[in-house]
Structure formats: structure tokens, C-alpha cells
Amino acid sequence: MFWDNVLFASKMGNHLYDNSLFNWNIPINFDPGHPPFLAFLLAFFWRIFGHELWISHLLILPFTIGFFFQIRKFISYFVKEANKHFFLFILIIVEPNLATSFVIVNPEIIILFFFFLVVNSILFKKDYLKFIGLIFLSIISYRSMMLVAGIFLFDILNKLYIQREKIKSILNFKFLLIYFFGSLSGILFVVWRLATKGWLQTHPNSPWASLWKFVDIKGFLKNCFFLIQRYLDFGKIFIFLFLIVSFILFGKKITKSIKNKQLLLLSISSVFFVIVVSLISTNTIGHRYFIVSYILFITLSFRLIMSFYKRKKIIYTFLFLGLITGNLWIYPKEISQGWDATLAHIPYHSLRLKAINYLNKQDINIEEVASFFPNLTKLDFVDFKGDTRSFQQFNKKNKYVFYATVFNLSDDELKSLENDYTILKEFNNFNIAINIYILKEQ
């Protein structure tokens, strides 16, 4: 368990496991407001197969396989030549944000499975599968609900402007009924949430109250910068540079293709509402929020390589290496990084166990050692080893501090570690480090 998923998977899952599977009233001290969909599935699996970390990964496996199947079907719609399907498939799954979702217990791969189930159902005109996909996509999280709205937007605009259907024939009774009842699970959750708690995401006493608010003009412009950075980060800059060059060279020819226009429309409309919310509020621009859009732009890039370029293998290899080496992008510690969106974080987990083992051998009480997010939780919530101890919040006066390069610290916290502490023990593996600090004698 890593990053936000310690909360969404482990903490919320353990609450349901210890109490009731249907007790969706999450305690206020860690209630994020989202539906505990993943937590419910985990608690259910733990009740049947055992309360183990590997069981948690076992739960994710069917959704990963299902996602692979849906991506293969999605590819078959946009690429006719069957011998090229594998190469696009590989180019998609090496995208660092997506690749990371395969190794972390997280809701992203579940969202992606149902998202592409719905999209494929639209493309291949399978209304019953669209309905099933919408039911589940509507209840996973607030962000998945926004993806439902984005798909609805795509479905209308695709029929209206690309397939040239009339608005009256599009917004027929069956069409609206599928989306209404498909979204009903999410609608009912929101109504229940407001009726029982009176708030969705935050309120004045919420632990997240200081993190969520509407932004001013300066904050909006800052969010615009971060949104662009998310799309270019971890090797995706090569994809977008290629797309920009391609549109400069072949713009009119590209937009003549119906399938290219569908990809462009879907890449924007699917995340339209996620982007709007991200731009007008704080703390809402995670790399993984836009994975569906990344996949669509990669698919478009592949189509352009196959359609307009002679040196296909060279360009493909360049984009492939650009994406896969995106996992090697590690910024200076002064710059915050989306560690849950890159495979670069993987060495941290084994180093974390070594560092904890060192503290135990040195008889240093872990509960007196300070640390930072996402390490401020019971050890058992991370690795399921039964250790209920937890680190304490860093306050600049703690005698010992557990710090890893995968923690995003403020400038003030980094300055305190540098000036007030010395390194007692250091653990390193592949550009990831964990330091155990001790307070300098005054």
C-alpha cells in the first residue's frame, strides 16, 4: 500500500473489515468523502481469503486482466492491422502512470477497466455493456463519476459532430434512460452522503479542510501550469512533441480521419470535468487523474506514425524509450514529485523494511520517531505484518526522524533536517534513499 491508497484501500478497507462491510459511515478523522468502493471489495476478499497483502493484490488482478482485454478491443477499433496491435498495446502499458497502477493496490486500474468497457460499448454499439459499465464507474469515486459525465459528453458530441446525427435522434428515451439508470448508483451515494452527513468532500472539522478550497486567479494560473506539467511529465513530453510536430506537418490530413477526430474528442471530453474541477480548486491535480487521456493521446500518436511517416520503427522506438525511461525521472528533493505515478518509487518499499529493522535493532522506539506523509500511519496498514506501531508527526523537535526521498517535504521541513539534524543511518537503492536522522545536541 502506498501514497493515497493507504487511506482509500487500507484504512477504509480495515474499517469495513473490522466493523461491517456495509458500514460506509467512515470515521471523521480519515473520511475522504469518496465512496469506499475499493475498500468494500478488499474487506470482502479479506473475509473470504484472509487478511493478507497478497490477497489485496489478488483482488486487483482480475481488473488488470479485464483492462488488458478492453484495451485490446479498443486498439482493434482504431488500428485495423492485427499485426500492429501488440506494438500499440506495449506502447500504452509502458506509460509510467499506467504501469505504476499495475503494482500498487489502487482504484485506478478498476476505474480504467470500467471506463474502457463503456467506451468500447459505445464504439461497438453494445448498450447492455455500456449500462453495466456505467453502473460501476459511477460508484468507484467522485473522479470516476466525473468520467461518466465526460463519456456522456463524448457520446453526444461524437454522434452530433462526427457521425452527423440529429440532436433529436441522439437524445432519445433509450439513450437518456441508459445514462440515468447507469449513473443512479453514484447519484444515490451523493444524495445519501448529503442527507446523512451534509457534506461531500470537506467541512470545517474535516482533516482535509485546509487542503481543499476554490482558487483565485493566481491559483488558477498555477493550476494551469501544473496541468500541463502532468501531461508532459515522466516521458510523455516526447508523445506531445511528436503530436505537435505532426499537426504542424499534416494537420488537415489528420483531421480528415473520423477515428482521429474521435480520439481527439474523447481525449479531451472524457476528462473535461476532471480538468475543470482541478483548475478551480486546490490539491486536485494528480498525475493519475488523467491516465485515460494519456492512453488516448498515445493511441493517436501510434495512428499518426503508421499513417504519415516512413521511418516508423525509429519514431516508435524513440517514443517507446521516452515513455519507459520516464520512470527514471527523479527531481531534486526541493521539487515535489508524483511518486505514486512512477515505478521509480519501487525500491522504497524494501528500504523501508530495512530502516524499520534497523530502528528495532537499535532499540529506538518507532512511536518516538517522526516521519512524513505517506508514512504517518500504522505500519500494518502499509505491509500487513501485524505491527500496529506508527511514526509521529514531524515537529522539528523530535529526537529521531525517518525521511525518504519519496516524501515531498516543504522547504521549511527540508531546511530543518539540514540544519538541526545529522544522519544517523542511510539506506540507498537505485536513486532512492531513506535517512534516519538524529537531533543535534544543543
Contacts in CASP RR format, 6 or more apart in sequence:
PFRMAT RR
TARGET T0000
AUTHOR 0000-0000-0000
METHOD contacts of the structure
MODEL  1
MFWDNVLFASKMGNHLYDNSLFNWNIPINFDPGHPPFLAFLLAFFWRIFG
HELWISHLLILPFTIGFFFQIRKFISYFVKEANKHFFLFILIIVEPNLAT
SFVIVNPEIIILFFFFLVVNSILFKKDYLKFIGLIFLSIISYRSMMLVAG
IFLFDILNKLYIQREKIKSILNFKFLLIYFFGSLSGILFVVWRLATKGWL
QTHPNSPWASLWKFVDIKGFLKNCFFLIQRYLDFGKIFIFLFLIVSFILF
GKKITKSIKNKQLLLLSISSVFFVIVVSLISTNTIGHRYFIVSYILFITL
SFRLIMSFYKRKKIIYTFLFLGLITGNLWIYPKEISQGWDATLAHIPYHS
LRLKAINYLNKQDINIEEVASFFPNLTKLDFVDFKGDTRSFQQFNKKNKY
VFYATVFNLSDDELKSLENDYTILKEFNNFNIAINIYILKEQ
1 9 0 8 1.000
1 10 0 8 1.000
1 53 0 8 1.000
1 56 0 8 1.000
1 104 0 8 1.000
1 105 0 8 1.000
1 381 0 8 1.000
1 382 0 8 1.000
1 383 0 8 1.000
2 104 0 8 1.000
2 339 0 8 1.000
2 340 0 8 1.000
2 345 0 8 1.000
2 349 0 8 1.000
2 374 0 8 1.000
2 382 0 8 1.000
3 104 0 8 1.000
3 339 0 8 1.000
3 340 0 8 1.000
3 374 0 8 1.000
4 340 0 8 1.000
4 374 0 8 1.000
5 104 0 8 1.000
5 105 0 8 1.000
5 106 0 8 1.000
5 107 0 8 1.000
5 340 0 8 1.000
6 374 0 8 1.000
6 377 0 8 1.000
6 381 0 8 1.000
6 382 0 8 1.000
7 30 0 8 1.000
7 32 0 8 1.000
8 32 0 8 1.000
8 34 0 8 1.000
8 36 0 8 1.000
8 38 0 8 1.000
8 39 0 8 1.000
8 106 0 8 1.000
8 107 0 8 1.000
8 141 0 8 1.000
9 38 0 8 1.000
9 39 0 8 1.000
9 42 0 8 1.000
9 56 0 8 1.000
9 105 0 8 1.000
9 106 0 8 1.000
9 107 0 8 1.000
10 105 0 8 1.000
10 377 0 8 1.000
10 381 0 8 1.000
10 382 0 8 1.000
11 30 0 8 1.000
11 377 0 8 1.000
11 381 0 8 1.000
12 26 0 8 1.000
12 30 0 8 1.000
12 32 0 8 1.000
12 36 0 8 1.000
12 38 0 8 1.000
12 39 0 8 1.000
13 36 0 8 1.000
13 38 0 8 1.000
13 39 0 8 1.000
13 40 0 8 1.000
13 42 0 8 1.000
13 43 0 8 1.000
13 46 0 8 1.000
14 43 0 8 1.000
14 381 0 8 1.000
15 23 0 8 1.000
15 26 0 8 1.000
15 27 0 8 1.000
15 36 0 8 1.000
15 39 0 8 1.000
16 23 0 8 1.000
16 24 0 8 1.000
16 36 0 8 1.000
16 39 0 8 1.000
16 40 0 8 1.000
16 42 0 8 1.000
16 43 0 8 1.000
17 42 0 8 1.000
17 43 0 8 1.000
17 46 0 8 1.000
17 47 0 8 1.000
17 51 0 8 1.000
21 40 0 8 1.000
21 43 0 8 1.000
21 44 0 8 1.000
21 47 0 8 1.000
24 35 0 8 1.000
24 36 0 8 1.000
24 40 0 8 1.000
25 196 0 8 1.000
25 197 0 8 1.000
26 32 0 8 1.000
26 33 0 8 1.000
26 36 0 8 1.000
28 205 0 8 1.000
28 206 0 8 1.000
28 207 0 8 1.000
29 207 0 8 1.000
30 207 0 8 1.000
31 206 0 8 1.000
32 201 0 8 1.000
32 208 0 8 1.000
33 142 0 8 1.000
33 193 0 8 1.000
33 200 0 8 1.000
33 201 0 8 1.000
34 141 0 8 1.000
34 142 0 8 1.000
34 201 0 8 1.000
35 139 0 8 1.000
35 140 0 8 1.000
35 141 0 8 1.000
35 186 0 8 1.000
35 189 0 8 1.000
37 107 0 8 1.000
37 110 0 8 1.000
37 139 0 8 1.000
37 140 0 8 1.000
37 141 0 8 1.000
38 106 0 8 1.000
38 107 0 8 1.000
38 110 0 8 1.000
38 140 0 8 1.000
41 59 0 8 1.000
42 56 0 8 1.000
42 59 0 8 1.000
42 105 0 8 1.000
45 55 0 8 1.000
45 56 0 8 1.000
45 58 0 8 1.000
45 59 0 8 1.000
46 52 0 8 1.000
46 55 0 8 1.000
46 56 0 8 1.000
49 55 0 8 1.000
49 58 0 8 1.000
51 384 0 8 1.000
52 384 0 8 1.000
53 105 0 8 1.000
53 383 0 8 1.000
53 384 0 8 1.000
56 105 0 8 1.000
56 384 0 8 1.000
57 105 0 8 1.000
59 105 0 8 1.000
60 105 0 8 1.000
60 106 0 8 1.000
60 109 0 8 1.000
60 110 0 8 1.000
63 109 0 8 1.000
63 110 0 8 1.000
63 113 0 8 1.000
64 102 0 8 1.000
64 109 0 8 1.000
64 113 0 8 1.000
66 113 0 8 1.000
67 109 0 8 1.000
67 112 0 8 1.000
67 113 0 8 1.000
67 116 0 8 1.000
68 89 0 8 1.000
68 93 0 8 1.000
70 113 0 8 1.000
70 116 0 8 1.000
70 117 0 8 1.000
70 120 0 8 1.000
71 89 0 8 1.000
71 92 0 8 1.000
71 93 0 8 1.000
71 116 0 8 1.000
71 295 0 8 1.000
72 85 0 8 1.000
72 89 0 8 1.000
73 116 0 8 1.000
73 120 0 8 1.000
73 124 0 8 1.000
74 116 0 8 1.000
74 119 0 8 1.000
74 120 0 8 1.000
74 123 0 8 1.000
74 299 0 8 1.000
75 85 0 8 1.000
75 88 0 8 1.000
75 89 0 8 1.000
75 92 0 8 1.000
75 299 0 8 1.000
76 82 0 8 1.000
76 85 0 8 1.000
77 120 0 8 1.000
77 123 0 8 1.000
77 124 0 8 1.000
77 259 0 8 1.000
78 259 0 8 1.000
78 263 0 8 1.000
78 299 0 8 1.000
78 303 0 8 1.000
79 85 0 8 1.000
79 88 0 8 1.000
79 302 0 8 1.000
79 303 0 8 1.000
79 306 0 8 1.000
81 306 0 8 1.000
84 302 0 8 1.000
84 306 0 8 1.000
87 302 0 8 1.000
87 316 0 8 1.000
88 298 0 8 1.000
88 299 0 8 1.000
88 302 0 8 1.000
90 320 0 8 1.000
91 298 0 8 1.000
91 301 0 8 1.000
91 302 0 8 1.000
91 316 0 8 1.000
91 319 0 8 1.000
91 320 0 8 1.000
91 323 0 8 1.000
92 98 0 8 1.000
92 295 0 8 1.000
92 298 0 8 1.000
92 299 0 8 1.000
93 99 0 8 1.000
93 102 0 8 1.000
94 320 0 8 1.000
94 323 0 8 1.000
94 324 0 8 1.000
95 236 0 8 1.000
95 291 0 8 1.000
95 294 0 8 1.000
95 295 0 8 1.000
95 298 0 8 1.000
95 323 0 8 1.000
96 234 0 8 1.000
96 235 0 8 1.000
96 323 0 8 1.000
96 324 0 8 1.000
96 326 0 8 1.000
96 327 0 8 1.000
96 341 0 8 1.000
96 342 0 8 1.000
96 343 0 8 1.000
97 234 0 8 1.000
97 287 0 8 1.000
97 288 0 8 1.000
97 291 0 8 1.000
97 294 0 8 1.000
97 341 0 8 1.000
97 342 0 8 1.000
98 112 0 8 1.000
98 291 0 8 1.000
98 294 0 8 1.000
98 295 0 8 1.000
99 327 0 8 1.000
99 343 0 8 1.000
100 288 0 8 1.000
100 340 0 8 1.000
100 341 0 8 1.000
100 342 0 8 1.000
100 343 0 8 1.000
100 345 0 8 1.000
101 108 0 8 1.000
101 109 0 8 1.000
101 112 0 8 1.000
101 288 0 8 1.000
101 291 0 8 1.000
102 109 0 8 1.000
103 343 0 8 1.000
103 346 0 8 1.000
104 340 0 8 1.000
106 288 0 8 1.000
106 340 0 8 1.000
107 140 0 8 1.000
107 141 0 8 1.000
107 144 0 8 1.000
108 288 0 8 1.000
108 291 0 8 1.000
110 140 0 8 1.000
111 137 0 8 1.000
111 140 0 8 1.000
111 141 0 8 1.000
111 143 0 8 1.000
111 144 0 8 1.000
111 147 0 8 1.000
112 291 0 8 1.000
112 292 0 8 1.000
114 133 0 8 1.000
114 136 0 8 1.000
114 137 0 8 1.000
114 140 0 8 1.000
114 144 0 8 1.000
115 137 0 8 1.000
115 144 0 8 1.000
115 147 0 8 1.000
115 151 0 8 1.000
115 270 0 8 1.000
115 292 0 8 1.000
116 292 0 8 1.000
117 129 0 8 1.000
117 132 0 8 1.000
117 133 0 8 1.000
118 129 0 8 1.000
118 130 0 8 1.000
118 133 0 8 1.000
118 134 0 8 1.000
118 137 0 8 1.000
118 148 0 8 1.000
118 151 0 8 1.000
119 151 0 8 1.000
119 266 0 8 1.000
119 270 0 8 1.000
120 126 0 8 1.000
120 129 0 8 1.000
121 127 0 8 1.000
121 129 0 8 1.000
121 130 0 8 1.000
121 133 0 8 1.000
122 130 0 8 1.000
122 151 0 8 1.000
122 154 0 8 1.000
122 155 0 8 1.000
122 158 0 8 1.000
123 262 0 8 1.000
127 174 0 8 1.000
127 178 0 8 1.000
130 178 0 8 1.000
131 178 0 8 1.000
131 181 0 8 1.000
131 182 0 8 1.000
133 182 0 8 1.000
134 148 0 8 1.000
134 151 0 8 1.000
134 178 0 8 1.000
134 179 0 8 1.000
134 182 0 8 1.000
134 183 0 8 1.000
135 181 0 8 1.000
135 182 0 8 1.000
135 184 0 8 1.000
135 185 0 8 1.000
136 185 0 8 1.000
137 144 0 8 1.000
137 145 0 8 1.000
137 147 0 8 1.000
137 148 0 8 1.000
137 151 0 8 1.000
138 144 0 8 1.000
138 145 0 8 1.000
138 148 0 8 1.000
138 182 0 8 1.000
138 183 0 8 1.000
138 184 0 8 1.000
138 185 0 8 1.000
138 186 0 8 1.000
138 187 0 8 1.000
139 185 0 8 1.000
139 186 0 8 1.000
139 189 0 8 1.000
142 200 0 8 1.000
142 201 0 8 1.000
143 274 0 8 1.000
143 289 0 8 1.000
145 183 0 8 1.000
145 186 0 8 1.000
145 190 0 8 1.000
146 271 0 8 1.000
146 273 0 8 1.000
146 274 0 8 1.000
146 277 0 8 1.000
147 270 0 8 1.000
147 271 0 8 1.000
147 273 0 8 1.000
147 274 0 8 1.000
147 292 0 8 1.000
148 179 0 8 1.000
148 182 0 8 1.000
148 183 0 8 1.000
149 272 0 8 1.000
149 273 0 8 1.000
150 269 0 8 1.000
150 270 0 8 1.000
150 271 0 8 1.000
150 272 0 8 1.000
150 273 0 8 1.000
151 269 0 8 1.000
151 270 0 8 1.000
152 179 0 8 1.000
153 269 0 8 1.000
153 270 0 8 1.000
153 272 0 8 1.000
153 273 0 8 1.000
154 265 0 8 1.000
154 266 0 8 1.000
154 269 0 8 1.000
154 270 0 8 1.000
155 175 0 8 1.000
156 170 0 8 1.000
156 171 0 8 1.000
157 265 0 8 1.000
157 269 0 8 1.000
158 262 0 8 1.000
158 265 0 8 1.000
158 266 0 8 1.000
159 165 0 8 1.000
159 170 0 8 1.000
160 167 0 8 1.000
160 170 0 8 1.000
161 265 0 8 1.000
162 258 0 8 1.000
162 261 0 8 1.000
162 262 0 8 1.000
162 265 0 8 1.000
190 200 0 8 1.000
193 199 0 8 1.000
193 200 0 8 1.000
194 200 0 8 1.000
199 206 0 8 1.000
201 208 0 8 1.000
201 212 0 8 1.000
202 208 0 8 1.000
202 209 0 8 1.000
202 211 0 8 1.000
202 212 0 8 1.000
203 209 0 8 1.000
208 283 0 8 1.000
211 282 0 8 1.000
211 283 0 8 1.000
212 281 0 8 1.000
212 282 0 8 1.000
212 283 0 8 1.000
212 284 0 8 1.000
213 281 0 8 1.000
213 282 0 8 1.000
214 280 0 8 1.000
214 281 0 8 1.000
214 282 0 8 1.000
215 222 0 8 1.000
215 223 0 8 1.000
215 279 0 8 1.000
215 280 0 8 1.000
215 281 0 8 1.000
215 282 0 8 1.000
219 282 0 8 1.000
220 279 0 8 1.000
220 280 0 8 1.000
223 278 0 8 1.000
223 279 0 8 1.000
223 280 0 8 1.000
223 284 0 8 1.000
223 285 0 8 1.000
224 279 0 8 1.000
226 285 0 8 1.000
227 275 0 8 1.000
227 278 0 8 1.000
227 279 0 8 1.000
227 285 0 8 1.000
230 285 0 8 1.000
230 286 0 8 1.000
230 287 0 8 1.000
230 289 0 8 1.000
230 290 0 8 1.000
231 240 0 8 1.000
231 290 0 8 1.000
231 293 0 8 1.000
231 294 0 8 1.000
232 240 0 8 1.000
233 287 0 8 1.000
233 329 0 8 1.000
233 338 0 8 1.000
233 341 0 8 1.000
234 287 0 8 1.000
234 323 0 8 1.000
234 326 0 8 1.000
234 327 0 8 1.000
234 329 0 8 1.000
234 341 0 8 1.000
234 342 0 8 1.000
235 322 0 8 1.000
235 323 0 8 1.000
235 325 0 8 1.000
235 326 0 8 1.000
235 329 0 8 1.000
236 294 0 8 1.000
236 297 0 8 1.000
236 323 0 8 1.000
238 318 0 8 1.000
238 319 0 8 1.000
238 322 0 8 1.000
238 323 0 8 1.000
239 294 0 8 1.000
239 297 0 8 1.000
239 298 0 8 1.000
239 301 0 8 1.000
239 319 0 8 1.000
239 323 0 8 1.000
240 297 0 8 1.000
242 301 0 8 1.000
242 304 0 8 1.000
242 315 0 8 1.000
242 319 0 8 1.000
243 297 0 8 1.000
243 300 0 8 1.000
243 301 0 8 1.000
243 304 0 8 1.000
246 254 0 8 1.000
246 301 0 8 1.000
246 304 0 8 1.000
246 308 0 8 1.000
247 254 0 8 1.000
249 308 0 8 1.000
250 304 0 8 1.000
250 308 0 8 1.000
253 308 0 8 1.000
254 260 0 8 1.000
254 304 0 8 1.000
254 308 0 8 1.000
255 261 0 8 1.000
255 264 0 8 1.000
257 303 0 8 1.000
257 307 0 8 1.000
259 303 0 8 1.000
260 300 0 8 1.000
260 303 0 8 1.000
260 304 0 8 1.000
263 296 0 8 1.000
263 297 0 8 1.000
263 299 0 8 1.000
263 300 0 8 1.000
263 303 0 8 1.000
264 300 0 8 1.000
266 296 0 8 1.000
267 293 0 8 1.000
267 296 0 8 1.000
267 297 0 8 1.000
267 300 0 8 1.000
268 293 0 8 1.000
270 292 0 8 1.000
270 293 0 8 1.000
270 296 0 8 1.000
271 289 0 8 1.000
271 290 0 8 1.000
271 292 0 8 1.000
271 293 0 8 1.000
274 289 0 8 1.000
274 290 0 8 1.000
275 290 0 8 1.000
277 284 0 8 1.000
278 284 0 8 1.000
278 285 0 8 1.000
278 286 0 8 1.000
278 289 0 8 1.000
286 338 0 8 1.000
286 341 0 8 1.000
287 338 0 8 1.000
287 340 0 8 1.000
287 341 0 8 1.000
288 340 0 8 1.000
288 341 0 8 1.000
298 323 0 8 1.000
301 319 0 8 1.000
302 316 0 8 1.000
305 312 0 8 1.000
305 315 0 8 1.000
305 316 0 8 1.000
305 319 0 8 1.000
306 312 0 8 1.000
309 315 0 8 1.000
326 342 0 8 1.000
327 342 0 8 1.000
327 343 0 8 1.000
327 344 0 8 1.000
328 344 0 8 1.000
328 431 0 8 1.000
329 342 0 8 1.000
329 344 0 8 1.000
330 337 0 8 1.000
330 344 0 8 1.000
330 405 0 8 1.000
330 431 0 8 1.000
331 337 0 8 1.000
333 405 0 8 1.000
333 409 0 8 1.000
333 414 0 8 1.000
334 411 0 8 1.000
334 414 0 8 1.000
336 408 0 8 1.000
337 406 0 8 1.000
337 408 0 8 1.000
338 408 0 8 1.000
339 345 0 8 1.000
339 348 0 8 1.000
339 406 0 8 1.000
339 408 0 8 1.000
344 431 0 8 1.000
344 432 0 8 1.000
345 406 0 8 1.000
345 432 0 8 1.000
347 429 0 8 1.000
347 430 0 8 1.000
347 431 0 8 1.000
347 432 0 8 1.000
348 404 0 8 1.000
348 405 0 8 1.000
348 406 0 8 1.000
348 432 0 8 1.000
348 434 0 8 1.000
349 383 0 8 1.000
350 429 0 8 1.000
351 404 0 8 1.000
351 427 0 8 1.000
351 428 0 8 1.000
351 429 0 8 1.000
351 432 0 8 1.000
351 433 0 8 1.000
351 434 0 8 1.000
352 375 0 8 1.000
352 382 0 8 1.000
352 404 0 8 1.000
352 434 0 8 1.000
353 383 0 8 1.000
354 427 0 8 1.000
354 434 0 8 1.000
355 402 0 8 1.000
355 425 0 8 1.000
355 427 0 8 1.000
355 434 0 8 1.000
355 436 0 8 1.000
356 366 0 8 1.000
356 379 0 8 1.000
358 425 0 8 1.000
358 427 0 8 1.000
358 436 0 8 1.000
359 366 0 8 1.000
359 369 0 8 1.000
359 400 0 8 1.000
359 402 0 8 1.000
359 436 0 8 1.000
360 366 0 8 1.000
364 400 0 8 1.000
366 379 0 8 1.000
366 389 0 8 1.000
366 390 0 8 1.000
366 391 0 8 1.000
367 389 0 8 1.000
367 390 0 8 1.000
367 391 0 8 1.000
367 392 0 8 1.000
368 392 0 8 1.000
368 398 0 8 1.000
368 399 0 8 1.000
368 400 0 8 1.000
369 391 0 8 1.000
369 392 0 8 1.000
369 398 0 8 1.000
369 400 0 8 1.000
369 401 0 8 1.000
369 402 0 8 1.000
369 436 0 8 1.000
370 391 0 8 1.000
370 392 0 8 1.000
370 393 0 8 1.000
370 394 0 8 1.000
370 395 0 8 1.000
370 398 0 8 1.000
370 400 0 8 1.000
370 401 0 8 1.000
370 402 0 8 1.000
371 391 0 8 1.000
371 392 0 8 1.000
371 394 0 8 1.000
371 401 0 8 1.000
371 402 0 8 1.000
371 403 0 8 1.000
371 407 0 8 1.000
372 394 0 8 1.000
372 403 0 8 1.000
372 407 0 8 1.000
372 409 0 8 1.000
372 413 0 8 1.000
373 407 0 8 1.000
373 408 0 8 1.000
374 407 0 8 1.000
375 382 0 8 1.000
375 391 0 8 1.000
375 402 0 8 1.000
375 404 0 8 1.000
375 407 0 8 1.000
376 390 0 8 1.000
376 391 0 8 1.000
376 392 0 8 1.000
376 393 0 8 1.000
377 390 0 8 1.000
378 387 0 8 1.000
378 388 0 8 1.000
378 389 0 8 1.000
378 390 0 8 1.000
379 385 0 8 1.000
379 386 0 8 1.000
379 387 0 8 1.000
379 388 0 8 1.000
379 389 0 8 1.000
379 390 0 8 1.000
380 386 0 8 1.000
380 387 0 8 1.000
380 388 0 8 1.000
391 402 0 8 1.000
392 398 0 8 1.000
394 401 0 8 1.000
394 413 0 8 1.000
396 413 0 8 1.000
396 416 0 8 1.000
396 420 0 8 1.000
397 439 0 8 1.000
398 439 0 8 1.000
399 438 0 8 1.000
399 439 0 8 1.000
400 424 0 8 1.000
400 436 0 8 1.000
400 437 0 8 1.000
400 438 0 8 1.000
400 439 0 8 1.000
401 417 0 8 1.000
401 421 0 8 1.000
401 435 0 8 1.000
401 436 0 8 1.000
401 437 0 8 1.000
401 438 0 8 1.000
401 439 0 8 1.000
402 434 0 8 1.000
402 436 0 8 1.000
403 409 0 8 1.000
403 417 0 8 1.000
403 434 0 8 1.000
403 435 0 8 1.000
403 436 0 8 1.000
403 437 0 8 1.000
404 432 0 8 1.000
404 433 0 8 1.000
404 434 0 8 1.000
404 435 0 8 1.000
405 431 0 8 1.000
405 432 0 8 1.000
405 433 0 8 1.000
405 434 0 8 1.000
406 432 0 8 1.000
409 417 0 8 1.000
417 437 0 8 1.000
420 439 0 8 1.000
420 440 0 8 1.000
421 437 0 8 1.000
421 438 0 8 1.000
421 439 0 8 1.000
421 440 0 8 1.000
422 437 0 8 1.000
422 438 0 8 1.000
422 440 0 8 1.000
423 435 0 8 1.000
423 436 0 8 1.000
423 437 0 8 1.000
424 436 0 8 1.000
424 437 0 8 1.000
424 438 0 8 1.000
425 435 0 8 1.000
425 436 0 8 1.000
426 433 0 8 1.000
426 434 0 8 1.000
426 435 0 8 1.000
426 436 0 8 1.000
427 433 0 8 1.000
427 434 0 8 1.000
427 435 0 8 1.000
END
